[in-house]
Amino acid sequence: MAVCGSRTSHIGHFVGNITARRLQCGLSVNCTVFYNKRGFEEVRKINMSLRNKGHPNNMLFQYFTTHVTKRWADPKSYIGFGSEGLHNLSPACFSSGTASVPGVSSDNAKGEEQVANTAADSSEAKIPLKLNSGSFYLPHPAKAKTGGEDAHFMCTLTQAIGVADGVGGWADLGIDAGLYARELMSNSLAAIQEEPKGSIDLIRALDKAYVKTKAKGSSTACIVALTEEGLYAVNLGDSGFMLVRHGYAAFKSPAQQHGFNFPYQLDCNNAGDSPSSAMVFKIAVAPGDVLIAGTDGLFDNLYDEDIKGVVLQSVEAGLGPQMTARRIAELAQQRAMDPIKSSPFSDGAQEAGFEYHGGKLDDITVVVSYIMNNENS
């Protein structure tokens, strides 16, 4: 009989442990651990979220759904895992993860993609672009000794970033799901680098990574690559990304959940969701846009307006992406420790019928990428 986890099969347990994310099931082996370079003793206590109670601001975007007929590609790559890292577009990696048919869709099924029309000038969208990225990671204070359960990467060669969040329900079985998340992101990076130049397929890369990941546990996954045509992203679960343009929260990927606090997840026993269930996004972008990717530690604690505000203040102050990521993560952790102030997580809990107030203390990973003209192109 499969071991089913704690997000959970017994509602009584779930009510008593509402902040422990449910897992789908499974067991499995081993992985390289990436530690927070800052030192876990410095971990602060906050929690944030990009999840908005309503739908994303769509002043600049229109949604379209279509069957995937081709994948976008990008030749350059850089990787990153762990806690805190700066992506300077060097040929190295740091690690700690068409035509469209009109139709609104908030639930992107297998083999479908969402195309967001940013209303950017078409000539501007063709300018060679690059990602200037930085990251910041704050593990849950109680999980600091093991490095937390989040993982991420940044890669200049493929111009890609990724985040993953090991599902915490595995802790009830004595399993550190952070090992699974880290191995998944490491394998995702390797798979992206193996993709044919000019024809990168992120679903294929995620599937390869999933098959190769042998650690016990399960995890969400979000990977975003910058291509000649814009951002190409896949997201499975409640990690995700957001795009800020001209002061607006222009786009945010919706969370995929089977139920409240029960995200889609890749599982070590092939008992969870499959990579083909991930949502696929293609978004036109322009210089000056800011991409923010993160785990649910971000999106459960900060509203879109909160994140947008930090981005605007940081850009106006001339701060780089790493410092912007740090400011967002620290605000998220601060909100996570607030037992009174409303949060996206408390909103969701109350909508699901639970009496819950305040933020949700969790691992917090934030990757910020400034989209810039590529002066070397």
For each residue, the residues with C-beta under 8 A, 3 or more apart:
1:
2: 25 26 269 271
3: 25 26 27 173
4: 9 23 24 25
5: 8 9 22 23 24 25 167 169 170 172 173
6: 13 14 17 20 22 23 169 172
7: 14 20 21 22 23 167 169 261 262
8: 5 11 13 14 17 20 22 169
9: 4 5
10: 13 14
11: 8 14 15
12: 15 16
13: 6 8 10 16 17
14: 6 7 8 10 11 17 18 22 261
15: 11 12 18 354
16: 12 13
17: 6 8 13 14 20
18: 14 15 261 349 354 356
19: 261 345 360 361 362
20: 6 7 8 17 168 169 171 172
21: 7 167 168 169 261 262 263 296
22: 5 6 7 8 14 167 169 259 261 262
23: 4 5 6 7 26 167 169 170 177 217 218 265 267 272
24: 4 5 218 258 265 267 271 272 273
25: 2 3 4 5 267 269 271 272
26: 2 3 23 216 217 218 267 268 269 270 271 272
27: 3 173 175 216 268 269
28: 180 214 215 216 217 268 269
29: 214 215 216
30: 179 183 214 215
31: 179 180 182 183 186 213 214 215
32: 182 183 186
33: 146 147 178 179 182
34: 81 82 95 96 147 151 182
35: 40 82 83 147
36: 39 40 43 82 83 84 96 137 139 144 147 148
37: 82 83 84 85
38: 42 83 84
39: 36 42
40: 35 36 43 139 144 145 147
41: 144
42: 38 39
43: 36 40 138 139 140 141 144
44: 138 330 333 334
45: 141 333 334 336 337 361
46: 138 301 329 330 331 332 333 334 335 336 337 359 364
47: 297 300 301 332 333 335 336 337 343 345 359 360 361 362 364
48: 294 297 298 299 300 301 302 306 307 328 329 331 332 333 335 336 359 364
49: 296 297 298 299 300 301 302 303 332 335 343 344 345 359 360
50: 240 242 252 292 294 298 299 302 303 304 307 344
51: 238 255 296 299 300 303 344 345 348
52: 55 56 249 252 303 304 344
53: 303 344 347
54:
55: 52 58 106
56: 52 61 242 249 250 251 252 254 304
57: 60 248 249 250 304
58: 55 61 62 63 251
59: 248 250
60: 57 118 119 245 246 248 250 251
61: 56 58 116 117 118 119 250 251 283
62: 58 116 117
63: 58 103 104 105 114 115 116
64: 100 101 102 103 114 115 116 117
65: 100 101 103 104 105 108 112 113 114 115
66: 69 98 99 100 101 112 113 115
67: 111 112 113
68: 71 111 112 113 203 280
69: 66 98 99
70: 98
71: 68 199 200 201 202 203 204 232
72: 200 225 227 228 229 230 232 282
73: 195 196 197 198 199 200 227 228
74: 77 158 159 160 200 225 226 227 228 232
75: 157 158 197 198
76: 89 130 156 157 158 159
77: 74 93 155 156 157 158 159 160 189 192 193
78: 87 89 90 91 92 93 94 133 154 155 156 157 158 159 160
79: 92 93 94 95 153 154 155 189 193
80: 85 87 93 94 95 96 133 135 152 153 154 155 161
81: 34 85 94 95 96 151 152 153 182 185 186
82: 34 35 36 37 85 94 95 96 137 147 151 152
83: 35 36 37 38 96 135 136 137 138 139
84: 36 37 38 135 136 137 322 326
85: 37 80 81 82 94 96 134 135 154 322
86: 94 133 134 135 320 321 322
87: 78 80 94 131 132 133 134 135 154 156 161 321 369
88: 132 156
89: 76 78 130 131 132 156
90: 78 156
91: 78 156 157
92: 78 79 156
93: 77 78 79 80 153 154 155 156 157 189
94: 78 79 80 81 82 85 86 87 135 153 154
95: 34 79 80 81 82 151 152 153 154 185 186 189
96: 34 36 80 81 82 83 85 135 137 150 151 152 153 182 185 365
97: 151 152 153 161 162 163 164 181 184 185 188 189 221 222 223 239
98: 66 69 70 115 282
99: 66 69
100: 64 65 66 115
101: 64 65 66
102: 64
103: 63 64 65
104: 63 65
105: 63 65 108 112 114
106: 55 254
107: 254
108: 65 105 112 113 114 279 280
109: 112 277
110: 274 276 277
111: 67 68 276
112: 65 66 67 68 105 108 109 279 280
113: 65 66 67 68 108 279 280 281 282
114: 63 64 65 105 108 279 280 281 282
115: 63 64 65 66 98 100 281 282 283
116: 61 62 63 64 251 281 282 283 284
117: 61 62 64 284
118: 60 61 125 230 243 245 250 251 283 284 285 286
119: 60 61
120: 124 125 284 285 286
121: 124 125 286
122: 125 126
123: 126 127
124: 120 121 127 286 287
125: 118 120 121 122 229 230 284 285 286
126: 122 123 228
127: 123 124 286 287 373
128: 228 373 374 377
129: 226 285 287 371 372 373 374
130: 76 89 159 226 371 372 373 374 376 377
131: 87 89 156 159 161 226 291 369 370 371 372
132: 87 88 89 320 321 369 370 372
133: 78 80 86 87 154 161 321 367 368 369 370
134: 85 86 87 320 321 322 323 324 325 367 368
135: 80 83 84 85 86 87 94 96 152 154 322 325 365 366 367 368
136: 83 84 322 325 326 328 329 330 365 366
137: 36 82 83 84 96 148 150 152 329 363 364 365 366
138: 43 44 46 83 297 329 330 332 333 363 364
139: 36 40 43 83 143 144 147 148 149 150 363 364
140: 43 143 144 148 149 297 361 362 363
141: 43 45 144 361
142:
143: 139 140 146 147 148 149 178 363
144: 36 40 41 43 139 140 141 147 148
145: 40
146: 33 143 176 178
147: 33 34 35 36 40 82 139 143 144 178
148: 36 137 139 140 143 144 178 363
149: 139 140 143 165 166 167 168 176 177 178 181 363
150: 96 137 139 163 164 165 166 178 181 295 297 363 364 365
151: 34 81 82 95 96 97 163 164 166 178 181 182 184 185 186 219 365
152: 80 81 82 95 96 97 135 137 161 162 163 164 185 293 365 367
153: 79 80 81 93 94 95 96 97 160 161 162 185 186 188 189
154: 78 79 80 85 87 93 94 95 133 135 160 161 367
155: 77 78 79 80 93 158 159 160 161 189 192 193
156: 76 77 78 87 88 89 90 91 92 93 131 159
157: 75 76 77 78 91 93 193
158: 74 75 76 77 78 155 192 193 195 200 225
159: 74 76 77 78 130 131 155 156 225 226 227
160: 74 77 78 153 154 155 189 192 223 224 225 226
161: 80 87 97 131 133 152 153 154 155 223 224 291 293 367 369
162: 97 152 153 185 188 189 221 222 223 224 293
163: 97 150 151 152 185 221 222 239 293 294 295 365 367
164: 97 150 151 152 181 182 184 185 188 219 220 221 222 239 295
165: 149 150 181 219 220 237 238 239 295 296 297 363 365
166: 149 150 151 170 176 177 178 179 180 181 217 218 219
167: 5 7 21 22 23 149 170 177 217 218 219 220 263 265
168: 20 21 149 171 177 362
169: 5 6 7 8 20 21 22 23 172 177
170: 5 23 166 167 173 175 176 177 180 216 217 218
171: 20 168 174 175 176 177
172: 5 6 20 169
173: 3 5 27 170
174: 171
175: 27 170 171 216 217
176: 146 149 166 170 171 179 217
177: 23 149 166 167 168 169 170 171 180 181 216 217 218 219
178: 33 143 146 147 148 149 150 151 166 181 182 217
179: 30 31 33 166 176 182 183 215 216 217
180: 28 31 166 170 177 183 184 213 215 216 217 218 219 268
181: 97 149 150 151 164 165 166 177 178 184 185 217 219
182: 31 32 33 34 81 96 151 164 178 179 185 186 215
183: 30 31 32 179 180 186 187 213 214 215
184: 97 151 164 180 181 187 188 209 210 213 219 221 266
185: 81 95 96 97 151 152 153 162 163 164 181 182 188 189 209 221
186: 31 32 81 95 151 153 182 183 189 190
187: 183 184 190 191 208 209 210 212 213
188: 97 153 162 164 184 185 191 192 205 206 209 221 223
189: 77 79 93 95 97 153 155 160 162 185 186 192 193
190: 186 187 193 194 209
191: 187 188 194 195 204 205 206 208 209 212
192: 77 155 158 160 188 189 195 200 202 205 223 225
193: 77 79 155 157 158 189 190
194: 190 191 205 208
195: 73 158 191 192 199 200 201 204 205
196: 73 199 200
197: 73 75
198: 73 75
199: 71 73 195 196
200: 71 72 73 74 158 192 195 196 205 225 227 232
201: 71 195 204 205
202: 71 192 205 206 223 225 232 233 234 280
203: 68 71 206 207 234 275 276 278 280
204: 71 191 195 201 207 208
205: 188 191 192 194 195 200 201 202 208 209 223
206: 188 191 202 203 209 210 221 223 234 236 275 278
207: 203 204 210 211 274 275 276
208: 187 191 194 204 205 211 212
209: 184 185 187 188 190 191 205 206 212 213
210: 184 187 206 207 213 266 274 275
211: 207 208
212: 187 191 208 209
213: 31 180 183 184 187 209 210 266 268
214: 28 29 30 31 183 268
215: 28 29 30 31 179 180 182 183 268
216: 26 27 28 29 170 175 177 179 180 268
217: 23 26 28 166 167 170 175 176 177 178 179 180 181 268
218: 23 24 26 166 167 170 177 180 265 266 267 268 272
219: 151 164 165 166 167 177 180 181 184 237 265 266
220: 164 165 167 236 237 238 239 263 264 265 266 295 296
221: 97 162 163 164 184 185 188 206 234 235 236 237 239 266 275 278
222: 97 162 163 164 233 234 235 236 237 239 240 241 253 293
223: 97 160 161 162 188 192 202 205 206 233 234 235
224: 160 161 162 231 232 233 241 291 293 369
225: 72 74 158 159 160 192 200 202 231 232 233
226: 74 129 130 131 159 160 230 231 232 285 369 371
227: 72 73 74 159 200 230 231 232
228: 72 73 74 126 128
229: 72 125 232 282 284
230: 72 118 125 226 227 282 283 284 285
231: 224 225 226 227 243 281 282 283 285 291
232: 71 72 74 200 202 224 225 226 227 229 280 281 282
233: 202 222 223 224 225 241 253 280 281 282 283
234: 202 203 206 221 222 223 275 278 279 280 281
235: 221 222 223 239 240 241 253 256 278 279 281
236: 206 220 221 222 256 264 265 266 273 275 277 278 279
237: 165 219 220 221 222 255 256 257 263 264 265 273
238: 51 165 220 255 256 257 263 264 296 299 300
239: 97 163 164 165 220 221 222 235 293 294 295 296 299
240: 50 222 235 252 253 254 255 293 294 299
241: 222 224 233 235 252 253 291 292 293 294
242: 50 56 249 251 252 253 291 292 293 304 307
243: 118 231 249 250 251 252 283 285 289 290 291 292
244: 247 248 249 250 289 290 292 307 308 311 312
245: 60 118 248 250 286 288 289 290
246: 60 250 288
247: 244 308 312
248: 57 59 60 244 245 308
249: 52 56 57 242 243 244 252 304 305 307 308
250: 56 57 59 60 61 118 243 244 245 246 289
251: 56 58 60 61 116 118 242 243 283
252: 50 52 56 240 241 242 243 249 304
253: 222 233 235 240 241 242 279 281
254: 56 106 107 240 279
255: 51 237 238 240 263 296 299
256: 235 236 237 238 263 264 277 278 279
257: 237 238 260 261 262 263 264
258: 24 262 263 264
259: 22 262 352
260: 257 348 349 351 352 354
261: 7 14 18 19 21 22 257 348 349 352
262: 7 21 22 257 258 259
263: 21 167 220 237 238 255 256 257 258 296
264: 220 236 237 238 256 257 258 272 273 277 278
265: 23 24 167 218 219 220 236 237 272 273
266: 184 210 213 218 219 220 221 236 272 273 274 275
267: 23 24 25 26 218 270 271 272 273
268: 26 27 28 180 213 214 215 216 217 218
269: 2 25 26 27 28 272
270: 26 267
271: 2 24 25 26 267
272: 23 24 25 26 218 264 265 266 267 269
273: 24 236 237 264 265 266 267 277
274: 110 207 210 266 277
275: 203 206 207 210 221 234 236 266 278
276: 110 111 203 207
277: 109 110 236 256 264 273 274
278: 203 206 221 234 235 236 256 264 275
279: 108 112 113 114 234 235 236 253 254 256
280: 68 108 112 113 114 202 203 232 233 234
281: 113 114 115 116 231 232 233 234 235 253
282: 72 98 113 114 115 116 229 230 231 232 233
283: 61 115 116 118 230 231 233 243 251
284: 116 117 118 120 125 229 230
285: 118 120 125 129 226 230 231 243 289 291 371
286: 118 120 121 124 125 127 245 289 371
287: 124 127 129 371 372 373
288: 245 246 371
289: 243 244 245 250 285 286 371
290: 243 244 245 311 315 324 368 369 370 371
291: 131 161 224 231 241 242 243 285 368 369 371
292: 50 241 242 243 244 298 307 311 328 366 367 368 369
293: 152 161 162 163 222 224 239 240 241 242 366 367 369
294: 48 50 163 239 240 241 297 298 299 328 364 365 366 367
295: 150 163 164 165 220 239 298 299 362 363 364 365
296: 21 49 51 165 220 238 239 255 263 299 300 362
297: 47 48 49 138 140 150 165 294 300 301 332 336 360 362 363 364 365
298: 48 49 50 292 294 295 301 302 307 328 329 332 364 365 366
299: 48 49 50 51 238 239 240 255 294 295 296 302 344
300: 47 48 49 51 238 296 297 336 343 344 345 348 359 360 362
301: 46 47 48 49 297 298 332 333 335 336 343 344 345 359 360 362 364
302: 48 49 50 298 299 306 307 328 331 332 335 343 344
303: 49 50 51 52 53 306 307 343 344
304: 50 52 56 57 242 249 252 307 308
305: 249 308 309
306: 48 302 303 309 310 331 335
307: 48 50 242 244 249 292 298 302 303 304 310 311 328
308: 244 247 248 249 304 305 311 312
309: 305 306 312 313
310: 306 307 313 314 324 327 328 331
311: 244 290 292 307 308 314 315 324 328 368
312: 244 247 308 309 315 316
313: 309 310 316 317 327
314: 310 311 317 319 323 324 327
315: 290 311 312 318 319 324
316: 312 313
317: 313 314
318: 315
319: 314 315 323 324 327
320: 86 132 134 323 324 370
321: 86 87 132 133 134 324 325 368 369 370
322: 84 85 86 134 135 136 325 326 368
323: 134 314 319 320 326 327
324: 134 290 310 311 314 315 319 320 321 327 328 368
325: 134 135 136 321 322 328 329 366 367 368
326: 84 136 322 323 329 330 366
327: 310 313 314 319 323 324 330 331
328: 48 136 292 294 298 302 307 310 311 324 325 331 332 366 368
329: 46 48 136 137 138 298 325 326 332 333 364 365 366
330: 44 46 136 138 326 327 333 334
331: 46 48 302 306 310 327 328 334 335
332: 46 47 48 49 138 297 298 301 302 328 329 335 336 364 366
333: 44 45 46 47 48 138 301 329 330 336 337 364
334: 44 45 46 330 331 337 338
335: 46 47 48 49 301 302 306 331 332 338 341 343 359
336: 45 46 47 48 297 300 301 332 333 343 359 360 361 362 364
337: 45 46 47 333 334 359 361
338: 334 335 341 343 358 359
339: 357 358 359
340: 357 358
341: 335 338 358 359
342: 346 347 357
343: 47 49 300 301 302 303 335 336 338 346 347 358 359 360
344: 49 50 51 52 53 299 300 301 302 303 347 348
345: 19 47 49 51 300 301 348 349 356 359 360
346: 342 343 349 350 356 357 358 359 360
347: 53 342 343 344 350 351
348: 51 260 261 300 344 345 351 352
349: 18 260 261 345 346 352 354 355 356
350: 346 347 353 354 355 356
351: 260 347 348
352: 259 260 261 348 349
353: 350
354: 15 18 260 349 350
355: 349 350
356: 18 345 346 349 350
357: 339 340 342 346
358: 338 339 340 341 343 346
359: 46 47 48 49 300 301 335 336 337 338 339 341 343 345 346
360: 19 47 49 297 300 301 336 343 345 346
361: 19 45 47 140 141 336 337
362: 19 47 140 168 295 296 297 300 301 336
363: 137 138 139 140 143 148 149 150 165 295 297
364: 46 47 48 137 138 139 150 294 295 297 298 301 329 332 333 336
365: 96 135 136 137 150 151 152 163 165 294 295 297 298 329
366: 135 136 137 292 293 294 298 325 326 328 329 332
367: 133 134 135 152 154 161 163 292 293 294 325
368: 133 134 135 290 291 292 311 321 322 324 325 328
369: 87 131 132 133 161 224 226 290 291 292 293 321
370: 131 132 133 290 320 321
371: 129 130 131 226 285 286 287 288 289 290 291
372: 129 130 131 132 287
373: 127 128 129 130 287
374: 128 129 130 377
375:
376: 130
377: 128 130 374
